[in-house]
Amino acid sequence: MIERLRLKRFTAFEEINLKLSPGVNVFLGRNGTGKTHILKILYTVLAALREKKRISDKIIGVFLPRERRIGRLVRRAKGSSGAEVSIVRNGKRLHLSFSNHATDTLKLTNRWSDETIGPAVFIPVKEMLANAPGFLALHASREIHFEEVYADIILRAYMPLLRGPATKDRKRLLETIQKVMGGKVVLVEQEFHLKNRDGELEFTLLAEGIRKLALLWLLVQNGTLLEGSTLFWDEPEANLNPAMMRTVVEILLLLQRSGVQVFVATHDYVILKQFDLLKKKEDRVSYHALFADAGSTGVKIASTDEYALIEPNAIADTFSDLYDRDIQRAVSISNSDIDR
């Protein structure tokens, strides 16, 4: 499990030192505060080591800095500067650094030795399964400006079924997702279809929200999301009806109960509140609020294990403002009726 993350002069961050939950970590904050960057840097390091790639190459492929220069990920400053990334996992520290003049190399001063890295999964905002065959062929042969996470998630979805009987937790997850999306996923000539009583429906004809749930089903079914794996999900609420958020949160809580560490970046009040309402006493959920402090430089983070103690909470504040404005309008209309 990832236990700590320290970033220094990396993208939006001047310096943060973050303690992470072994269960679910929910990141919230206004646009531009670096939520996705935290998910990406953690995913990048895990995926690079799992795939036995150079970490610098994976960072460039995931973040896509201009001219593929890793130095552009250093927080902007006059003159020479450098970024540092430090991750503690299972009590062992990995530390890397690079300067703002670096092109495609970094310095690795501490590393995880003799460590088995479980599967790491990054689900981006845009769902890609409907375009999987053509996209993978294009990505493999052409220089296209798509973050590497898109090709990665398609490859994870194409993984064949894991050998052996499914565990009780895995069966429960599959049944929960199948019930919501109304069927199972099958592969027909490299194209994904949803199979139910009425036949097989190609993904291009399915709502994007259903395809996202289908992706989760595939990752559980093929054994990618098992105990020891790590899931990063950027804005799970995108293209999903709010009525489905309860199921999504139930799935994420089930995953962490089965030993999957989960990282979520969200702008959605419903997701936050569903975590608050659905989590059990034994569930481990931490909320990390990102904000720009007017009195200092860079983005800050405030963490808590209690929903009611999230501060600042840009999502709840926005919904409170909408509620107040609605009440004011109702009072204004009522007063106008009285005056007439």
Order of alpha helices (4+ residues) and beta strands (2+ residues): beta-beta-beta-alpha-alpha-beta-beta-beta-beta-alpha-alpha-alpha-beta-beta-beta-alpha-beta-alpha-beta-alpha-beta-beta-alpha
